[in-house]
């Protein structure tokens, strides 16, 4: 990545200091804890490219400075859109945006604001301070887990967060009280509960994703069932990628995919989802050949046997999913122009869940933003909000919305959208 690869943290630290922001305030803007920001600034944690770009947007650092160009000495405070020092009007807007983002972050934590604000549940409490619970019949526990999964796929993250403490505690108690085959089945349900916790933590950029993903994989392996192992491996790999360990993520995913029996339609579909996640992980590390090869392999799998891995899996193994991951990978590789044709042929309305449709519109928004088309970017962002209001309030989406406000030719209605989704407080 050039000169700044070993000292990217000082770039973020310098920009933050110039804006007179604390690590906690920056964390609120981008959805990270203060301790995570500290580790990033001290180069103890290496964030992936999307996270670097979100931090750059929040701190006013030109995107190319985290993509690969050498960083000059001293803080660089410039508009993301132009790469040049901001004029007085842009400086005022930046202060307003930072104030708004901070206020939005604080609102999400204290539980005030609109009903579609992000969850107020402390995920550390969810994982490390579980309530007391009695064992439950397996059928009842599976039904509760399915309900929690529907909350996730419907992008009702508040409902999921509220249900997790009791669900995890009950699943732990049920597993501990069971023996033999029943214990394996309870372990599978427990794994899936922790998968949902890890997916929610990833949405919030919370460090607790590590603990949830690790517990999910431990429980999944105890179940001896390939589908839960695939689910858990996927969320653990996502956590690895987000911490900068993209190559380890790819290795884990491809190893697990290679161990699956593709004669079974369910495990074949699991293999496809693992290949898709591996492809995006490789793209964030700049491995173009590896990423595109994995995408082609996943596409070939889908052509042979499309479908869903299981009723509790949160990703479908379909051609539409392959196309969404291809758009995301091409964005991460810095070639969004190659994704335009893919996006043109993608029927997002046909995708089965609000969370997946919102994900597709998010990747489309990032594509148009990288190409400098603010109108198309805003159109895609409005689709995100229509599909899943809580998705539009995620840190990465708020950062993208804020960046549009800096650029030329701001689309009509953008400021109101920014205020509504927490990127700007009037």
C-alpha positions as CSV (number, residue, x, y, z in Angstrom):
1,X,0.0,0.0,0.0
2,X,3.0,2.4,0.0
3,X,4.6,4.4,2.6
4,X,1.6,4.7,4.9
5,X,1.0,1.0,5.2
6,X,2.9,0.7,8.4
7,X,1.7,4.0,9.8
8,X,-1.9,4.5,8.6
9,X,-2.9,5.0,12.2
10,X,-1.0,8.3,12.5
11,X,-3.0,9.6,9.5
12,X,-6.3,9.0,11.3
13,X,-4.9,10.2,14.6
14,X,-3.6,13.5,13.0
15,X,-6.9,14.2,11.2
16,X,-8.9,13.5,14.4
17,X,-6.7,15.8,16.4
18,X,-7.0,18.5,13.9
19,X,-10.8,18.3,14.2
20,X,-10.5,18.3,18.0
21,X,-12.4,15.1,18.3
22,X,-11.9,12.4,20.9
23,X,-11.5,8.7,20.0
24,X,-14.9,8.1,21.6
25,X,-16.5,10.7,19.3
26,X,-14.9,9.3,16.2
27,X,-16.1,5.9,17.3
28,X,-19.7,7.1,17.6
29,X,-19.5,8.5,14.0
30,X,-18.3,5.2,12.4
31,X,-19.8,2.7,14.9
32,X,-16.6,1.5,16.6
33,X,-15.6,1.6,20.3
34,X,-13.1,4.1,21.6
35,X,-10.7,1.2,22.3
36,X,-11.0,0.0,18.7
37,X,-10.2,3.5,17.4
38,X,-7.2,3.6,19.7
39,X,-5.9,0.3,18.4
40,X,-6.4,1.5,14.8
41,X,-4.5,4.7,15.5
42,X,-1.6,2.8,17.1
43,X,-1.5,0.3,14.2
44,X,-2.4,-2.6,16.5
45,X,-5.6,-3.3,14.5
46,X,-5.6,-3.2,10.7
47,X,-9.1,-2.4,9.5
48,X,-10.3,-3.5,6.1
49,X,-10.7,-1.1,3.1
50,X,-14.4,-0.3,3.7
51,X,-13.7,0.6,7.3
52,X,-10.7,2.7,6.2
53,X,-12.8,4.5,3.7
54,X,-15.6,5.1,6.4
55,X,-13.0,6.6,8.7
56,X,-11.5,8.7,5.9
57,X,-15.0,10.0,5.1
58,X,-15.7,10.9,8.7
59,X,-12.4,12.6,9.2
60,X,-12.2,14.4,5.9
61,X,-9.2,12.5,4.5
62,X,-9.2,12.0,0.7
63,X,-10.1,8.4,-0.1
64,X,-7.0,7.9,-2.3
65,X,-4.8,8.4,0.8
66,X,-6.1,5.2,2.3
67,X,-6.4,3.4,-1.0
68,X,-2.6,3.4,-1.7
69,X,-1.1,6.8,-2.2
70,X,1.7,7.9,0.2
71,X,0.5,10.1,3.0
72,X,2.3,13.5,3.4
73,X,3.4,14.6,6.9
74,X,0.9,16.3,9.0
75,X,-2.9,16.0,9.1
76,X,-4.7,16.2,5.8
77,X,-8.1,17.9,6.1
78,X,-9.8,18.0,2.8
79,X,-13.1,17.2,1.2
80,X,-13.4,13.6,0.3
81,X,-15.1,14.4,-3.0
82,X,-12.5,16.7,-4.4
83,X,-9.3,15.9,-2.6
84,X,-8.6,19.6,-2.2
85,X,-8.6,21.7,1.0
86,X,-12.1,22.8,1.9
87,X,-13.3,26.4,1.6
88,X,-15.0,28.1,4.4
89,X,-18.4,26.8,3.5
90,X,-17.2,23.2,3.4
91,X,-15.6,23.7,6.8
92,X,-18.8,24.9,8.2
93,X,-20.7,22.0,6.7
94,X,-18.1,19.6,8.1
95,X,-18.6,20.9,11.6
96,X,-22.3,20.6,11.2
97,X,-22.0,17.0,9.9
98,X,-19.7,15.9,12.6
99,X,-22.0,17.4,15.2
100,X,-24.9,15.7,13.7
101,X,-23.2,12.3,13.5
102,X,-22.1,12.6,17.1
103,X,-25.6,13.5,18.2
104,X,-27.0,10.5,16.2
105,X,-24.5,8.2,17.7
106,X,-25.3,9.4,21.2
107,X,-29.0,9.0,20.5
108,X,-28.5,5.4,19.4
109,X,-26.8,4.6,22.7
110,X,-29.1,6.3,25.1
111,X,-32.2,5.1,23.4
112,X,-33.9,8.3,22.3
113,X,-34.9,9.3,18.8
114,X,-37.1,7.5,16.2
115,X,-38.2,4.0,16.4
116,X,-35.9,2.9,13.5
117,X,-32.8,4.1,15.4
118,X,-30.2,1.4,15.9
119,X,-30.3,-0.9,18.9
120,X,-29.7,0.4,22.4
121,X,-28.7,-3.0,23.7
122,X,-25.1,-3.3,24.9
123,X,-23.8,-6.4,23.1
124,X,-21.1,-6.9,25.7
125,X,-23.8,-7.4,28.3
126,X,-25.6,-9.7,25.9
127,X,-22.6,-12.0,25.6
128,X,-20.9,-11.7,29.0
129,X,-23.9,-11.1,31.4
130,X,-26.5,-13.6,30.3
131,X,-29.6,-13.8,32.5
132,X,-30.5,-17.0,34.3
133,X,-32.7,-19.3,32.2
134,X,-34.2,-22.8,32.3
135,X,-33.8,-25.4,29.6
136,X,-36.5,-25.4,26.9
137,X,-37.8,-28.2,24.6
138,X,-35.8,-28.3,21.4
139,X,-38.7,-27.5,19.2
140,X,-39.5,-24.4,21.2
141,X,-35.9,-23.3,21.2
142,X,-35.7,-23.8,17.4
143,X,-38.8,-21.8,16.9
144,X,-37.5,-18.9,19.0
145,X,-34.2,-19.0,17.0
146,X,-36.2,-18.9,13.7
147,X,-38.1,-15.9,15.0
148,X,-34.8,-14.1,15.8
149,X,-33.5,-15.0,12.3
150,X,-36.6,-13.4,10.8
151,X,-36.0,-10.2,12.8
152,X,-32.5,-10.1,11.3
153,X,-33.6,-10.8,7.7
154,X,-36.3,-8.2,8.1
155,X,-33.7,-5.7,9.3
156,X,-35.5,-5.3,12.6
157,X,-32.3,-5.2,14.5
158,X,-33.9,-3.7,17.7
159,X,-36.2,-6.7,17.9
160,X,-33.3,-9.1,17.4
161,X,-31.1,-7.3,20.0
162,X,-34.0,-7.4,22.6
163,X,-34.5,-11.1,22.1
164,X,-30.8,-12.2,22.2
165,X,-30.1,-12.2,25.9
166,X,-33.0,-14.6,26.8
167,X,-32.5,-16.7,23.6
168,X,-28.7,-17.2,24.2
169,X,-29.3,-18.0,27.9
170,X,-32.0,-20.5,27.2
171,X,-30.0,-22.1,24.4
172,X,-26.9,-22.4,26.7
173,X,-29.1,-24.0,29.5
174,X,-30.7,-26.4,27.0
175,X,-27.4,-27.5,25.6
176,X,-25.9,-28.0,29.1
177,X,-28.9,-30.1,30.3
178,X,-29.0,-32.4,27.2
179,X,-27.0,-35.5,26.4
180,X,-26.3,-37.6,23.3
181,X,-28.1,-36.7,20.1
182,X,-30.2,-34.1,21.9
183,X,-27.1,-32.3,23.0
184,X,-25.8,-32.2,19.4
185,X,-29.1,-30.7,18.3
186,X,-29.1,-28.1,21.1
187,X,-25.5,-27.2,20.1
188,X,-26.6,-26.6,16.6
189,X,-29.4,-24.2,17.7
190,X,-27.0,-22.5,20.1
191,X,-24.5,-22.0,17.3
192,X,-27.2,-20.4,15.2
193,X,-28.1,-18.1,18.0
194,X,-24.5,-16.9,18.4
195,X,-24.3,-16.5,14.6
196,X,-27.2,-14.0,14.8
197,X,-25.4,-12.2,17.6
198,X,-22.2,-12.1,15.5
199,X,-24.1,-10.8,12.5
200,X,-25.7,-8.0,14.6
201,X,-22.3,-7.1,16.1
202,X,-20.9,-6.9,12.6
203,X,-23.7,-4.5,11.5
204,X,-22.8,-2.3,14.5
205,X,-19.0,-2.6,13.9
206,X,-18.8,-4.0,17.5
207,X,-15.7,-5.8,18.7
208,X,-18.1,-8.3,20.4
209,X,-18.4,-10.0,16.9
210,X,-15.2,-11.9,17.7
211,X,-16.6,-13.5,20.9
212,X,-19.9,-14.3,19.3
213,X,-18.4,-15.8,16.2
214,X,-15.9,-17.9,18.2
215,X,-18.7,-19.2,20.4
216,X,-20.8,-20.0,17.4
217,X,-18.1,-22.0,15.8
218,X,-17.3,-23.9,19.0
219,X,-21.0,-24.9,19.4
220,X,-21.3,-25.7,15.7
221,X,-18.4,-28.1,15.8
222,X,-19.9,-29.8,18.9
223,X,-23.0,-30.4,16.9
224,X,-21.2,-32.3,14.2
225,X,-23.5,-30.8,11.6
226,X,-22.0,-29.2,8.4
227,X,-24.6,-26.4,7.9
228,X,-24.1,-24.8,11.3
229,X,-20.3,-25.1,10.9
230,X,-20.6,-23.3,7.6
231,X,-22.7,-20.6,9.1
232,X,-20.3,-20.1,12.0
233,X,-17.2,-20.2,9.8
234,X,-18.7,-17.5,7.6
235,X,-19.3,-15.0,10.4
236,X,-15.9,-15.7,12.0
237,X,-14.3,-15.0,8.6
238,X,-16.2,-11.7,8.3
239,X,-14.8,-10.7,11.7
240,X,-11.3,-11.7,10.6
241,X,-11.7,-9.6,7.4
242,X,-12.9,-6.6,9.3
243,X,-9.8,-6.7,11.5
244,X,-7.6,-6.7,8.4
245,X,-6.9,-10.4,8.3
246,X,-8.5,-11.0,4.9
247,X,-6.1,-13.7,3.8
248,X,-6.8,-15.7,7.0
249,X,-10.5,-15.3,6.2
250,X,-10.1,-16.6,2.7
251,X,-8.1,-19.6,4.0
252,X,-10.8,-20.5,6.5
253,X,-13.6,-20.1,4.1
254,X,-12.1,-22.1,1.2
255,X,-10.9,-24.8,3.6
256,X,-14.4,-25.2,5.0
257,X,-16.0,-25.1,1.5
258,X,-13.6,-27.8,0.4
259,X,-14.7,-30.1,3.2
260,X,-18.4,-29.9,2.3
261,X,-20.3,-32.7,0.6
262,X,-21.7,-31.1,-2.6
263,X,-23.9,-34.1,-3.3
264,X,-26.2,-32.8,-0.6
265,X,-28.2,-29.8,-1.9
266,X,-28.0,-28.0,1.5
267,X,-24.3,-28.3,2.0
268,X,-23.7,-27.5,-1.7
269,X,-25.6,-24.2,-1.1
270,X,-23.5,-23.6,2.1
271,X,-20.4,-24.0,-0.1
272,X,-21.6,-21.3,-2.4
273,X,-22.2,-18.8,0.4
274,X,-18.7,-19.5,1.8
275,X,-17.1,-19.0,-1.7
276,X,-19.0,-15.6,-2.0
277,X,-17.8,-14.4,1.3
278,X,-14.2,-15.6,0.5
279,X,-14.4,-13.7,-2.9
280,X,-15.3,-10.4,-1.1
281,X,-12.7,-11.0,1.5
282,X,-10.0,-11.5,-1.2
283,X,-11.2,-8.3,-2.9
284,X,-10.7,-6.2,0.2
285,X,-7.1,-7.4,0.2
286,X,-6.6,-6.4,-3.4
287,X,-6.4,-10.0,-4.7
288,X,-8.3,-9.5,-8.0
289,X,-7.5,-12.9,-9.6
290,X,-8.4,-14.7,-6.4
291,X,-11.6,-12.8,-5.9
292,X,-12.9,-13.1,-9.4
293,X,-12.0,-16.8,-9.5
294,X,-14.0,-17.5,-6.4
295,X,-16.9,-15.5,-7.8
296,X,-16.8,-17.6,-11.0
297,X,-16.7,-20.8,-9.0
298,X,-19.7,-19.7,-6.9
299,X,-21.6,-18.8,-10.0
300,X,-20.9,-22.2,-11.5
301,X,-22.2,-23.8,-8.3
302,X,-25.4,-21.8,-8.5
303,X,-26.0,-22.7,-12.2
304,X,-25.8,-26.4,-11.2
305,X,-27.8,-26.2,-8.0
306,X,-29.3,-22.8,-6.8
307,X,-31.1,-22.6,-3.5
308,X,-31.0,-21.9,0.2
309,X,-28.6,-23.7,2.5
310,X,-31.2,-24.0,5.3
311,X,-34.2,-22.2,6.8
312,X,-32.0,-20.5,9.4
313,X,-29.2,-19.4,7.1
314,X,-29.2,-15.7,6.4
315,X,-27.7,-15.7,2.8
316,X,-29.3,-17.3,-0.2
317,X,-27.2,-19.3,-2.8
318,X,-28.7,-17.7,-5.9
319,X,-27.5,-15.9,-9.0
320,X,-28.8,-12.6,-7.6
321,X,-26.6,-13.1,-4.5
322,X,-23.6,-13.9,-6.8
323,X,-24.2,-10.6,-8.7
324,X,-24.5,-8.6,-5.4
325,X,-21.2,-10.0,-4.2
326,X,-19.6,-9.3,-7.6
327,X,-20.6,-5.7,-7.4
328,X,-19.2,-5.5,-3.8
329,X,-16.0,-7.1,-4.8
330,X,-15.5,-4.9,-7.9
331,X,-16.1,-1.9,-5.6
332,X,-13.5,-3.1,-3.2
333,X,-11.0,-3.7,-6.0
334,X,-11.4,-0.1,-7.1
335,X,-13.0,-1.0,-10.5
336,X,-16.7,0.1,-9.9
337,X,-17.1,0.8,-13.6
338,X,-16.9,-3.0,-14.2
339,X,-19.9,-3.4,-11.8
340,X,-22.3,-1.2,-13.8
341,X,-23.3,-3.9,-16.2
342,X,-23.8,-6.4,-13.4
343,X,-26.0,-3.9,-11.5
344,X,-28.1,-3.2,-14.6
345,X,-29.0,-6.9,-14.9
346,X,-29.7,-7.3,-11.2
347,X,-33.4,-7.6,-10.1
348,X,-33.1,-6.5,-6.5
349,X,-36.9,-6.7,-6.0
350,X,-36.8,-10.4,-6.5
351,X,-34.5,-11.0,-3.6
352,X,-36.2,-12.7,-0.6
353,X,-35.6,-10.5,2.4
354,X,-35.4,-6.8,3.3
355,X,-31.9,-7.2,4.7
356,X,-30.6,-8.7,1.5
357,X,-32.3,-6.2,-0.7
358,X,-30.9,-3.4,1.4
359,X,-27.4,-4.9,1.1
360,X,-27.8,-5.0,-2.7
361,X,-28.9,-1.3,-2.8
362,X,-26.0,-0.4,-0.5
363,X,-23.4,-2.0,-2.8
364,X,-25.1,-0.2,-5.7
365,X,-24.9,3.1,-3.9
366,X,-21.2,2.6,-3.2
367,X,-20.7,1.8,-6.9
368,X,-22.4,5.0,-8.1
369,X,-20.6,7.0,-5.4
370,X,-17.2,5.7,-6.5
371,X,-18.2,6.7,-10.1
372,X,-19.1,10.3,-9.0
373,X,-22.8,10.0,-9.7
374,X,-24.5,11.6,-6.8
375,X,-28.0,11.3,-8.1
376,X,-27.8,7.6,-8.7
377,X,-26.1,7.2,-5.3
378,X,-28.9,9.0,-3.5
379,X,-31.5,7.0,-5.4
380,X,-29.9,3.8,-4.2
381,X,-29.7,5.2,-0.6
382,X,-33.4,6.0,-0.6
383,X,-34.1,2.4,-1.7
384,X,-32.1,1.2,1.3
385,X,-34.2,3.3,3.6
386,X,-37.4,2.0,1.9
387,X,-36.4,-1.6,2.4
388,X,-34.9,-1.3,5.8
389,X,-34.9,2.0,7.8
390,X,-32.5,0.7,10.4
391,X,-30.0,-0.2,7.6
392,X,-29.9,3.4,6.5
393,X,-28.8,4.4,10.0
394,X,-25.8,2.1,10.1
395,X,-22.4,3.9,10.5
396,X,-21.2,3.1,7.0
397,X,-24.4,4.4,5.4
398,X,-24.4,7.5,7.5
399,X,-20.8,8.1,6.4
400,X,-21.7,7.7,2.8
401,X,-24.7,10.1,3.2
402,X,-22.5,12.7,4.9
403,X,-20.0,12.4,2.0
404,X,-22.7,13.2,-0.5
405,X,-23.4,16.4,1.4
406,X,-19.8,17.5,0.8
407,X,-19.9,16.9,-3.0
408,X,-21.0,19.2,-5.8
409,X,-24.6,19.1,-7.1
410,X,-26.2,17.7,-3.9
411,X,-29.5,15.9,-4.9
412,X,-32.7,17.4,-3.9
413,X,-34.0,16.0,-0.6
414,X,-30.5,14.8,0.5
415,X,-30.3,17.0,3.5
416,X,-33.7,15.9,4.8
417,X,-32.7,12.3,4.2
418,X,-29.4,12.9,6.1
419,X,-31.3,14.3,9.0
420,X,-33.8,11.5,9.0
421,X,-31.3,8.8,9.0
422,X,-28.9,10.3,11.6
423,X,-26.2,11.6,9.3
424,X,-27.1,15.2,10.1
425,X,-29.1,16.7,12.9
426,X,-30.7,20.0,12.1
